[in-house]
Amino acid sequence: MPEEAQYGLEGVRLYELKKRPDERGFFAEVLRQDWTELLGGDKVVQAALSMSQPGIVRAWHRHARGQIDYLVVIKGVVKIVAYDDLDGSPTRGKVVEIVTGEEQLRVVRIPGCYWHGTKNVGHEASFTLYFFTRLYDYANPDEERRPWNDPNIIDPRTNQAYDWNRYTKQYEQQSER
């Protein structure tokens, strides 16, 4: 079973995946029905693949009908962000940022009640596998949307609108060293 990390928003989790290398490359299990510590009672019913060019932000959206998203970045480096604006939530206003990528394979679990999105913070196209607990309904999508630069999503560290480039700048400085 992968190792779990908690991030301060209920249900947001990160699981390290185990690579099994050999002379051909490696093999890694990405999701298993018997990983009950990861899935709990969730049942994955759909998978999707997304490609993003460097610097692209795909945000903000959330799901009102209970969908949970599982993300695995299989190529490149991506910042995944979740934001809690739920009335009455003890973590209202909290932002969680997780940077992950192909070098350190992980599954990131994001409950759909949180506004969430991604940004490719690498220098090449990123590929992200998505696993969902609800089928996408083309006639009645379970998605609420906000612009990626919505000034109402406040970063509690700065008390200003969330800046998708804030961590990216730090990441790029670290990777240039």
N, C-alpha and C positions, 0 to 999 in steps of 0.2 A: 504494500500500500504506500502511496506517495506521502511524503512529509507535509504537514499542514502548517500554514502560517495564518494568523488572524490579523486583521487590519483595522479593528475598531468600529466598523460598520457591520451590524448583524448580518451574517450570511455571506459577506465578502471573504473569500478564501483563496489561497494560493497553494498549489500542490506541486512539489518538485517531481518531475518524471525521471525515471531511471533509463539511461541509455545503456544498451548492451552492445559494446563495440566488438568488432572482430576485423580480420584483414579485409573484409569487403566494405566496411563502413560501420553502421550501427543499426540497431533495431530498438524501438521504444514503443511501449504500449501507451496510448493516449487517453483512452477511456474504457473502463470495464464496468459491467453491470454489478459485479460483486465488490466494487469500491464503495461500500456503503458509508464510510466516513466522509467521502467526497459527495456522493449523490444523495445520501440520506434516503428520503422517499421519492426523490426526483426520478422522472423517467424521460430520457432523451428521446425525442421523436423526429428531429430534423437536424441535418447538418448543412453547413454552407461554407464557402471559401471566398475570402475577400483579398484583393490585391490593392495596395496603396503605394503611390509614388512617395519619395522622400518629402517630408514636410506636410503631407496631407493630414488634415484633421477630419475625423468622422464623428461629429457630436452636435448636439446633445440629444439624447432620446431616452425614453423609459417605456415600460410596459405596465399597463393598468390592470391586466387580468392575470397576474401571477406568473408570468414567464420568467424563467431563470436562464441566463446565458452563461455558457462555458466557452472560454477562448483559449486557443493554443496558437502562439506565434511560431510558425515552422520555418520562416525565412525572414531575415532582417531583425530590426529592433523596434519595438512598439511601446509607447506609454499608454497604459489603460487607466482611466480615471473614473471614479464613482463619486457622486455628490448627493448628500441626503438633505432634502428640503421637506420631509414629511412632517406635517403638523403633529405636535405632541411627541415627536421622537426625541429621546434623550441625546441623540447624536446629530440633531438638526444642525445644518451648517458645516458639517465635517466633510472634508475632501480626502479621498484615498487615491494615491498615485502608485502604480506598479509598473516598473519598466522590465520588460522581459523580451526574450528573443531566442533565436536558434541555438545559441551557445549554451544556454541554460534552459532546457525545455521545461515548461510549467503549464499547468491548467489553472486558469483564473476563473473563479465563480463569482458572477455578479447577479444578485437578485434584481429583477426588472423594476422594482419599485424605486430604485435610485436612478437619477439622471446619470448617464454614462456615455463614454465615447473613447476614441483612440486617436493617437497621433503617431505616424511613422517618424521616429527620431533618428533613424539611421541614414546611411548615405546610399542606399539602394532600395529597390522595391521590396516591400514586406508582403508576406502571405500569412493570413490568419485563418485558422479553422474555427468555425463557430458551431456549437452544439446547443440546441434549444429544447426546452421542455414543452413548448407549444408549437403546433404547426402554424406557419405563416398563412394568414387569411387575406388573400388578395382583395376581396370585396370589402372587408372590414378589418384593416390592419390594427393590431394591438400596439400602436406606437403613438406616443405624444412626442412632439419635436420642439426644439428650441434652436436658435442659431448657435453655431460653434463659439461665437464671441458674445453670448448673451451677458449683458451687464448685471443681470439679477443673480447670476451664480457667483457668489462671493467667496474668495479664497480666505479662510480664517487666519492664515499666516500673514496676509498683507492688508486685509480688510478692503480689498479692491476686487474688481472683476477678475475671474480666473484667467490667468495668462498661460496659454498652452506652450509658450516658448520659455517660460521661467525655468523649468527643469531641463528642457532641451539644451539651453545655454550651458547649464552646469554639466550635463552629460557630455556635450561636445568638448568642453574644457578638459574634462577628465580623460576622454578618449584620445585627446591630442598629446597627453603627457607621455 
